[in-house]
Amino acid sequence: MYFFTADEHFGHRGIIGYCDRPFSSVEEMDREIIRRHNEVIGKKDTVIHVGDFTLRGSREAADYALQLNGRHVFLRGSHDAWLPSHAPLFWEETLHGQHIFACHYAMRSWPKSQYGSWQLHGHSHGRLSPMKGQWDVGVDNNDFRPVSCNQLRKLLKQS
């Protein structure tokens, strides 16, 4: 199964205040995001991280990734200097008949948007109203958990 998430900001103390996250420390935030991730993600699931995984270096990023269930695809966000320069900026695929375009930034138009494709993004931390077919998959907008295609189908019908 495929899941999507963004804006974990592992190890980033400042994000707690910036996004009014309900954690008293960066250590508590990291533990809770990891716990909630692992509650919903199995070992064989694929997780598309749509940017801003961590501001820290590649060694720390690898340490965080090893604590998370699933197979991981990392897209470059605005705070992912740890990723190699050739890391993808977007992910595009058709899953169960649904075309999905994922990119860290919200767009007004995206590939196949006129044909009902979804655009999944992060960056706005739940502060941007979605357009039709668009959802912020960031942790601040989704109870600090990744979201599945089935959940997205329900969420996008409501928006």
N, C-alpha and C positions, 0 to 999 in steps of 0.2 A: 504494500500500500504506500502511496505517496502522501507526504505531509509537507506543510510550508510554515516557515517562521522567519522572523527578522528581529533586528534591534535588541538582541540579548545584551549587548554591551558588557560582556563578562569582564570583571575586574575594574570596572569604571565607577568609581565612587561618586563622581559628579552627576551621573545620570539619575541617581536616587532623588536628589533635589530637583533637578531639571524636569523630570517627568512625574514628580510626586509619587514615586514608587513606595509601597508600604513596607519598607525594610529599614532596619536600624543600622545596618552595616553592609558593606560590599560583600563580605563573606556570607552573611545571611541571604542576600540577594542571589549570589551565585549558587549556593546550596539549594535554594527553593526553585530557581529556574531549572536546574539540573533534575531535581526531584520531580517536578511537574512534567518535564520533557519525558523522563523515563517512565512515568505513569501511563503515557499514551503511545509511546513509540516502542515497537518490538525490535528485536535484533535484525530482522530481515526487511524492515521498513526503510524507505528512502526519504530523507529529509532534505528539502531545498532550503538552505539558509539564504535569505534574500537581503544580505548585507548587514554590516555593523555587528558582527559576531563578537569581536573584541578589539580594543585599541592597543592591546599588548602585542608582544612579539610572537614569532612563529612557534617558539618552544612552548609558551604559555597557551597559545591557541591549540596546539596539539594536545596539551594536558587537559584542556577543557573538552575537546572533541572525544578523547578517550573515555571520559566519564559519561558520555551521552550514548544511549542506545541508537541503533540504526546505522545506515550507510549515509554519508553526508556529501552534499554538493554545496560548495560555497560560492556565492556570487559577491562581487566587489560592491561594497557600499561606500559611504563617505568616510568611514573610519576603519578601513581594512588594509592598512599598510603592510600587515604581516603576510598578505597573499602575494604570490608572484605576479609580476606585471602582466602576464598573459592570462590571468584568472578571468573567467567570463563576467561580463557585465549584465547579461540576461540569460534566461533559460526559457526555451520555447518547445512545447510538446503537445500532443493530443493524447489525452488519457480518457478512456471509456467514452470516446466520442466528443469530449469537451476540449476545445483548443485553449491552452493556457499560455500566457506570456507573463513571466515574472522578471521584475527589475526592481532595484532598490527604490527608485523614485516613481511617484505617481505620475501618470500621463493623462493628457486629455484625449489622446488617440493612440492606439497601439495596433500591432498586426492583427488583422481579421476582426477588429472591434465591430465593424459594420455587419459581421456575420455571427455575432454572439459570443466571441471569445472573452475570456476573463483576463483581467490584468491584476496581478497580485504584486503588492509593493510593501515597503516598509517606510522608513525615514520620518514619517509624520507623527509617529507615536500616538495614533488614535485621534489626532486633532484635526484631521481633514475629512470632510464629508465625502463619501464615495460617489463616484459616477456610476451609472448603470453598468454592471458587469465588472466592477472593480472592488477590491477589498484590501485593506491594510492588514497584512498577516503578522505584523509586529507583535511582540509579547505584550506590550502595553494595551493593545486592543483586543487581546484574546486570552485573558486570565493567565498570562505568563506560560502559555502552552502552545505547541504547534497545532495547526488545524489541518484536518483531512479534506480530501476532495468532497466527501459526503457532507461534512459540516459546511464547507464553502457553498455547496449547491443550495443548502437550506438558507444560509446567510444571504446569499445573493438573490434568492427569491424574495426575501423580506425587504431588501434595500431598494 
